[in-house]
Amino acid sequence: MTERGFTLIELIVGLAVAAIVMGIAVPSFKSVIESGRTKGVANDFVTAINVTRNEAITRGERVSMCKSANGTACTTSGGWQQGWIVFVDSKTEDVPGIGLVEVGESILRVFDEFSGGVTLSGNTNVENHISFLPTGFTQRTDNPSQFSNGTFTLTSGGKTTSIVFNRMGRVLVQ
């Protein structure tokens, strides 16, 4: 009569092989997860830029997006990872008021902060806010007669991704 089953040695060898395979696969899987997370954050931010631009075109007036820690007012401290808001930026008679939520301007959308060690910062042109005209073009807030290009740098898990947009509002993730 033949017996079926595994001997103790066969079981131990099988478990050792499985442990070795898992030891090789898990670190690779972590990088795949981190890469997917970085792409997701970048896509969320690109969506916010596109929402801002589309709202400006649809409404026929300037719409801006600024970094915001509380979801009700713009801030000049910290990075964009703390959250941001999209708002109708209709007060255009004073240059300092462009890119800031003022009385009578409505907030269209609030985006929550990113968690888990993600940082998002803009270059000089977009350090604190982005402003779109009804034409869909960006506009500098320090000199409204000029259009603006911008680059955001997203860092997550040691990987850096650039989010670049041109004066026409077209966005490219590099």
C-alpha positions as CSV (number, residue, x, y, z in Angstrom):
1,M,0.0,0.0,0.0
2,T,1.4,3.4,-1.0
3,E,0.9,6.4,1.2
4,R,0.1,9.8,-0.1
5,G,1.3,13.2,1.1
6,F,4.5,15.1,1.7
7,T,7.3,14.3,4.0
8,L,8.5,16.9,6.5
9,I,11.6,17.6,4.5
10,E,9.6,18.2,1.3
11,L,7.3,20.6,3.1
12,I,10.3,22.6,4.6
13,V,12.0,22.8,1.2
14,G,8.8,24.0,-0.5
15,L,8.3,26.7,2.2
16,A,11.9,27.8,1.8
17,V,11.5,28.2,-2.0
18,A,8.3,30.1,-1.4
19,A,10.0,32.4,1.1
20,I,12.8,33.1,-1.3
21,V,10.4,33.9,-4.2
22,M,8.4,36.3,-1.9
23,G,11.6,38.0,-0.7
24,I,12.4,38.8,-4.3
25,A,8.9,39.8,-5.4
26,V,7.8,42.0,-2.5
27,P,10.4,44.8,-3.0
28,S,9.6,44.9,-6.7
29,F,5.9,45.1,-5.9
30,K,6.4,48.0,-3.5
31,S,8.0,50.1,-6.3
32,V,5.1,49.3,-8.6
33,I,2.7,50.5,-5.9
34,E,4.7,53.7,-5.3
35,S,4.9,54.4,-9.0
36,G,1.1,54.0,-9.4
37,R,0.6,56.3,-6.4
38,T,2.8,59.0,-7.9
39,K,0.9,58.7,-11.2
40,G,-2.4,59.0,-9.4
41,V,-1.4,62.1,-7.5
42,A,0.0,63.7,-10.8
43,N,-3.3,62.8,-12.6
44,D,-5.4,64.3,-9.7
45,F,-3.4,67.6,-10.0
46,V,-3.6,67.7,-13.8
47,T,-7.4,67.2,-13.5
48,A,-7.5,70.2,-11.1
49,I,-5.6,72.3,-13.6
50,N,-8.0,71.3,-16.4
51,V,-11.1,71.9,-14.3
52,T,-9.8,75.4,-13.6
53,R,-9.2,76.1,-17.2
54,N,-12.5,74.6,-18.3
55,E,-14.4,76.6,-15.7
56,A,-12.8,79.8,-17.0
57,I,-13.8,79.1,-20.6
58,T,-17.3,77.9,-19.6
59,R,-18.0,80.9,-17.3
60,G,-16.4,83.5,-19.6
61,E,-14.4,85.0,-16.7
62,R,-11.1,84.5,-14.9
63,V,-10.9,81.4,-12.7
64,S,-7.9,80.7,-10.5
65,M,-6.5,77.8,-8.5
66,C,-4.4,78.5,-5.3
67,K,-2.9,76.4,-2.6
68,S,-5.0,76.4,0.5
69,A,-4.6,74.7,3.9
70,N,-8.2,75.4,5.1
71,G,-10.2,75.1,1.9
72,T,-11.6,78.7,2.2
73,A,-8.6,81.0,1.6
74,C,-5.4,81.0,-0.4
75,T,-2.0,80.7,1.4
76,T,1.6,81.6,0.4
77,S,3.2,79.2,2.9
78,G,3.8,75.5,2.5
79,G,3.4,73.4,-0.7
80,W,0.5,72.5,-2.9
81,Q,0.3,69.1,-1.2
82,Q,-1.6,70.7,1.6
83,G,-4.6,71.1,-0.7
84,W,-5.9,73.8,-3.1
85,I,-9.1,75.5,-4.2
86,V,-10.6,76.5,-7.5
87,F,-12.5,79.8,-7.4
88,V,-14.0,82.5,-9.7
89,D,-11.4,85.3,-9.6
90,S,-13.6,88.2,-10.8
91,K,-11.9,91.0,-9.0
92,T,-9.5,92.1,-11.7
93,E,-9.2,95.8,-11.1
94,D,-6.4,95.5,-8.6
95,V,-3.4,93.3,-9.5
96,P,-2.7,92.2,-5.9
97,G,-6.2,90.8,-5.7
98,I,-5.7,88.5,-8.6
99,G,-5.2,84.9,-7.4
100,L,-6.7,85.5,-4.0
101,V,-10.2,84.7,-2.8
102,E,-11.9,88.0,-2.0
103,V,-15.4,88.9,-0.8
104,G,-18.0,88.0,-3.5
105,E,-15.9,85.4,-5.3
106,S,-17.2,81.9,-5.1
107,I,-15.2,78.8,-4.4
108,L,-16.0,76.2,-7.1
109,R,-14.1,73.2,-5.8
110,V,-11.9,72.2,-2.8
111,F,-9.2,69.6,-3.2
112,D,-7.9,67.9,-0.1
113,E,-4.3,67.4,1.0
114,F,-2.1,64.6,-0.2
115,S,-0.8,62.3,2.5
116,G,2.1,59.9,2.9
117,G,5.2,62.0,2.2
118,V,4.1,63.5,-1.1
119,T,5.5,67.0,-1.9
120,L,4.2,69.3,-4.6
121,S,5.8,72.7,-5.4
122,G,5.6,75.2,-8.2
123,N,8.2,77.3,-9.8
124,T,8.2,81.1,-9.5
125,N,5.2,81.6,-11.9
126,V,3.0,79.1,-10.1
127,E,4.4,79.1,-6.6
128,N,1.1,80.1,-5.0
129,H,-1.6,80.1,-7.7
130,I,-2.6,79.7,-11.4
131,S,-5.0,82.0,-13.1
132,F,-6.9,81.3,-16.4
133,L,-8.6,83.8,-18.6
134,P,-11.9,83.1,-20.5
135,T,-9.8,82.3,-23.5
136,G,-8.2,79.3,-21.7
137,F,-4.8,81.1,-21.6
138,T,-2.9,81.5,-18.3
139,Q,-2.2,84.9,-17.0
140,R,0.6,86.2,-14.7
141,T,-0.8,87.9,-11.6
142,D,2.2,90.2,-11.1
143,N,1.8,91.5,-14.7
144,P,-1.7,90.8,-16.1
145,S,-0.5,91.8,-19.6
146,Q,1.8,88.7,-19.7
147,F,0.9,85.0,-20.1
148,S,2.5,82.4,-17.9
149,N,4.1,79.0,-18.2
150,G,4.7,76.9,-15.2
151,T,6.2,73.7,-13.8
152,F,5.2,71.8,-10.8
153,T,7.6,69.3,-9.2
154,L,5.9,66.2,-7.5
155,T,8.1,64.1,-5.2
156,S,6.9,60.8,-3.8
157,G,8.9,57.9,-2.5
158,G,12.1,59.4,-3.8
159,K,10.8,59.7,-7.4
160,T,10.3,63.1,-9.0
161,T,7.7,63.9,-11.7
162,S,7.3,67.2,-13.4
163,I,3.9,68.7,-14.4
164,V,4.5,71.3,-17.0
165,F,1.9,73.6,-18.6
166,N,2.2,76.2,-21.3
167,R,0.5,79.6,-21.6
168,M,-2.3,78.0,-23.5
169,G,-3.1,75.8,-20.5
170,R,-1.9,72.5,-22.1
171,V,-0.5,70.2,-19.5
172,L,2.3,67.6,-19.9
173,V,3.4,65.1,-17.2
174,Q,7.1,64.2,-17.5
